[in-house]
Amino acid sequence: MPFSTVADAFNELLKRIELNPVRSALASQRYNAVKATIEGALSGKTVSQIGSFQRKTKIRPADLGEGLDIDAVVSFRRFTQYAGYGESGTTPSDALEIVRRALTSNQTYRVMTPVKDHPIVTLQYADDMKIELIPAFADATGAHAHPGTSIDCYIIGTSSGNWEPADYDYDAAVISRLNAVTKQKLVPTVKVVKAYFRSVEMPLKSFHTELLVATIVPSIIAAWDAKNYSYGYEFILAQFLRQASQVITNPVQLAGSYSPPVNSDLTQARLAGLGTFLSDRADEAWMLAQLEDKTQALEGWSDFFGAPFPAS
């Protein structure tokens, strides 16, 4: 279909990368069934969504046949102290086995053979959809507190047998707040950047991408709004690429979060190379964003972005 403006094309892009409603409904149905099984088998324990579903930043797989991953935390309870030397307590391995046994108490999931791999128990469906369950405790020791809020930081197990912080709920709350501050522009920008990074095969983890956008884009929007600039997602993307190229070698985390800083497990040399790539792409994106000929701009963005950006 023809587009009269670049803004219309980006809006169409956002529609195209929204989750397929049928697959999304199926994912929700399966998650609710797993939640009911575990909470029914483990008294006092609760299951809640985390990850990009929780943060509303998940995008449609490039191929509808590709699997859709659902991340969830199995919260055992709040704890106030760690077990001391010689005292008994729950180890990460214990927690994984407890969750696995709760799942296999249901014959359906027993046949599917849930797999344990720190820090998750994975349930794989025949259509490649996955539910990944992370056993966790809510930290009430005060070591990972968020004063003025009711948000608890979780601790999750590692392959080395230790517990480490994972601030799922706080991270989601911060991204939700930043989305409100940016007048609902942050989450769509996250989705646009995720789709672009997938198109150019950027080897960044999904959460790493989200953190980059969340720590860069709000200040861009605040500065432009203060000057009453007129801008669309094409301008936000171009400026994001420019700033991301300058900070990508640094591990990133949200202010106040206890989740470990993220670098996608890439070397400094690899990250530096990605920074150079992003800088080059930022220059091209800015050139396209400032084109006055809309036909030429639409053709340029289609070539720049690739699928699923609408063809001119």
C-alpha positions in Angstrom: 0.0 0.0 0.0 1.3 3.6 -0.7 2.3 5.8 2.2 2.1 9.5 2.0 4.7 10.1 4.8 7.6 8.4 6.5 5.6 8.6 9.7 2.8 6.5 8.1 5.4 3.9 7.1 6.8 3.6 10.6 3.3 3.3 12.0 2.7 0.4 9.6 6.0 -1.1 10.7 4.8 -1.1 14.3 1.6 -2.8 13.3 3.6 -5.5 11.5 5.8 -6.3 14.4 3.0 -6.6 17.0 2.5 -10.2 18.2 0.2 -12.4 16.2 -3.1 -12.3 18.3 -3.7 -16.0 17.8 -0.2 -17.0 18.9 -0.4 -14.5 21.8 -3.7 -15.9 23.0 -2.3 -19.5 22.8 0.8 -18.3 24.8 -1.4 -16.8 27.4 -3.5 -20.0 27.6 -0.5 -22.2 28.1 1.1 -19.8 30.6 -2.1 -19.8 32.7 -2.3 -23.6 32.6 1.3 -23.9 33.8 0.8 -21.3 36.5 -2.3 -23.2 37.8 -0.3 -26.5 37.9 2.6 -25.1 39.8 0.6 -23.0 42.2 -1.7 -25.9 42.8 1.3 -28.3 43.5 3.4 -25.8 45.6 1.4 -24.2 48.4 2.4 -20.6 49.0 4.4 -20.2 45.8 3.3 -17.9 43.0 4.1 -17.7 39.3 4.2 -14.4 37.4 5.4 -13.3 34.0 8.7 -11.6 33.5 10.8 -10.6 30.5 9.5 -8.8 27.4 5.9 -10.0 27.9 5.9 -8.4 31.3 7.5 -5.2 29.9 5.2 -5.2 26.8 8.2 -5.0 24.6 8.0 -8.3 22.8 7.8 -8.3 19.0 6.5 -10.8 16.5 9.0 -13.5 15.4 10.4 -12.9 11.9 8.9 -16.2 10.9 5.5 -17.1 12.3 6.7 -20.6 12.5 9.4 -19.6 14.9 8.9 -20.3 18.6 7.5 -17.8 21.0 9.2 -17.7 24.4 7.4 -16.9 27.6 9.5 -16.2 30.7 8.1 -16.6 34.2 9.4 -16.5 37.7 8.3 -19.0 40.4 8.5 -17.0 43.6 9.1 -19.3 46.6 8.6 -16.7 49.3 10.3 -13.6 50.8 13.3 -14.5 52.9 15.1 -12.4 55.6 18.4 -14.2 55.9 20.7 -16.7 54.1 21.6 -20.0 55.7 24.8 -19.8 57.6 27.7 -22.4 57.6 26.4 -25.8 58.6 22.7 -24.7 58.4 20.2 -26.1 55.9 18.6 -24.1 53.2 17.4 -24.2 49.7 20.1 -24.4 47.0 19.5 -23.3 43.4 19.6 -27.0 42.4 17.0 -27.8 45.0 14.7 -25.0 43.7 15.0 -26.2 40.1 14.1 -29.8 41.1 11.1 -28.5 43.1 9.7 -26.7 40.1 10.4 -29.6 37.8 8.5 -32.0 40.1 5.6 -29.6 40.4 5.3 -29.5 36.6 5.5 -33.3 36.2 2.7 -33.7 38.8 0.6 -32.9 35.7 0.7 -35.9 33.2 0.6 -33.5 30.3 3.9 -31.8 31.3 5.5 -35.1 32.5 5.2 -36.4 28.9 6.9 -33.2 27.6 9.9 -33.8 29.9 10.8 -30.4 31.4 14.5 -29.7 31.2 16.6 -28.2 34.0 19.4 -25.8 33.1 20.5 -23.1 35.5 18.7 -20.9 36.2 15.6 -22.2 34.4 13.3 -25.1 33.9 12.2 -25.2 30.2 9.0 -26.6 28.9 9.2 -27.0 25.1 6.0 -27.4 23.0 5.8 -29.3 19.7 5.2 -26.0 17.8 8.5 -24.6 19.3 6.8 -22.4 21.8 8.7 -22.4 25.1 7.9 -21.5 28.7 11.0 -20.8 30.8 10.5 -20.9 34.5 13.0 -19.3 36.9 12.8 -20.3 40.6 13.4 -17.3 42.8 13.1 -15.9 46.3 12.1 -12.3 47.1 14.9 -10.6 49.0 13.6 -9.1 52.3 17.1 -8.9 53.9 17.4 -5.2 53.0 20.4 -5.8 50.9 18.4 -5.1 47.7 15.7 -2.8 48.9 13.8 -0.2 46.9 12.8 2.4 49.6 9.4 4.0 49.1 8.1 1.1 47.0 6.6 -2.3 47.6 8.9 -3.9 45.0 11.1 -6.8 46.0 14.2 -7.7 44.2 14.5 -11.4 43.4 17.5 -13.7 43.8 17.9 -16.5 41.3 20.3 -19.4 41.1 23.5 -19.6 39.1 25.3 -22.6 37.6 28.0 -22.2 40.3 25.4 -22.8 43.0 25.1 -19.2 44.2 22.2 -16.9 44.4 22.4 -13.5 42.6 20.0 -10.6 42.3 17.5 -10.2 39.4 15.4 -7.1 39.6 12.6 -8.2 37.2 9.7 -6.2 38.7 11.8 -3.1 39.3 13.1 -3.1 35.8 9.6 -3.5 34.4 8.3 -0.7 36.6 11.1 1.7 35.4 10.4 1.0 31.8 6.7 1.5 32.3 7.4 4.8 34.1 9.8 5.9 31.3 7.2 5.0 28.7 4.7 7.3 30.5 7.3 10.1 30.8 8.0 9.9 27.0 4.3 10.1 26.3 4.1 6.4 25.2 7.0 6.7 22.8 9.6 4.5 24.6 8.0 1.1 24.2 7.3 1.6 20.5 10.9 2.7 20.0 12.1 -0.4 21.8 10.1 -2.5 19.3 11.4 -0.5 16.3 15.0 -0.9 17.4 14.5 -4.6 18.1 13.1 -5.1 14.6 16.0 -3.1 13.1 18.6 -5.0 15.1 17.1 -8.3 14.0 17.1 -7.1 10.4 20.9 -6.3 10.5 21.7 -9.3 12.7 23.0 -7.3 15.6 24.2 -10.0 18.1 22.7 -8.3 21.2 20.5 -10.0 23.7 16.9 -8.7 23.7 17.2 -7.2 27.2 20.5 -5.5 26.3 18.7 -3.8 23.4 15.8 -2.7 25.7 18.3 -1.3 28.3 20.1 0.7 25.6 16.9 2.2 24.4 15.6 2.9 27.9 18.8 4.6 29.0 19.2 6.7 25.8 15.9 7.6 24.3 14.1 9.4 27.2 16.8 12.1 27.4 16.6 12.5 23.6 12.8 13.0 23.7 13.0 15.3 26.8 15.5 17.6 25.0 13.5 17.7 21.8 10.2 18.3 23.6 11.8 21.2 25.6 12.6 22.8 22.3 9.3 22.0 20.7 10.9 20.0 17.9 8.7 18.1 15.5 10.0 14.5 15.2 8.9 11.0 14.4 10.3 7.5 15.0 12.8 8.0 12.1 14.5 10.8 14.0 14.4 9.0 17.3 16.0 5.9 15.6 18.7 8.0 13.9 19.7 9.7 17.2 19.5 6.5 19.2 21.9 4.8 16.8 24.3 7.7 17.1 24.3 7.7 20.9 24.3 3.9 21.2 27.4 3.7 19.0 29.2 5.8 21.7 28.2 3.8 24.7 27.8 0.2 23.5 31.2 -0.8 24.8 29.9 -0.1 28.4 27.8 -2.7 30.3 24.3 -1.2 30.8 21.7 -1.3 33.6 18.8 0.8 34.7 19.5 3.4 37.4 18.6 1.9 40.8 18.4 -1.7 39.5 20.1 -4.6 41.2 20.0 -6.7 38.0 23.6 -7.2 36.9 24.9 -4.9 34.1 24.4 -6.4 30.6 26.9 -6.6 27.8 25.5 -9.6 25.9 28.6 -11.6 26.8 30.5 -10.0 24.0 34.2 -9.0 24.1 35.2 -5.3 24.1 36.7 -5.7 20.6 33.4 -7.1 19.3 31.4 -4.3 21.0 33.7 -1.7 19.6 33.2 -3.1 16.1 29.4 -2.9 16.6 29.8 0.7 17.7 31.6 1.5 14.5 28.8 -0.1 12.5 26.1 1.8 14.4 27.9 5.0 13.9 27.9 4.5 10.1 24.3 3.5 10.2 23.4 6.6 12.3 24.9 8.8 9.6 22.8 7.2 6.9 19.7 7.3 9.1 20.1 11.0 9.7 20.5 11.7 6.0 17.3 9.8 5.4 15.4 11.5 8.2 16.2 14.9 6.8 15.2 14.2 3.2 12.4 16.5 2.0 11.5 14.3 -1.0 9.1 11.8 0.7 9.2 9.3 -2.2 13.0 9.2 -2.0 12.8 9.0 1.8 10.4 6.1 1.8 12.6 4.2 -0.7 15.7 4.9 1.4 14.1 3.8 4.6 12.8 0.6 3.0 16.4 -0.2 1.8 17.9 0.9 5.1 15.6 -1.1 7.4 14.8 -4.1 5.3 12.0 -6.5 6.3 9.5 -6.0 7.8 9.6 -2.2 6.9 7.0 -1.6 4.2 8.3 -1.5 0.7 7.9 1.9 -1.0 
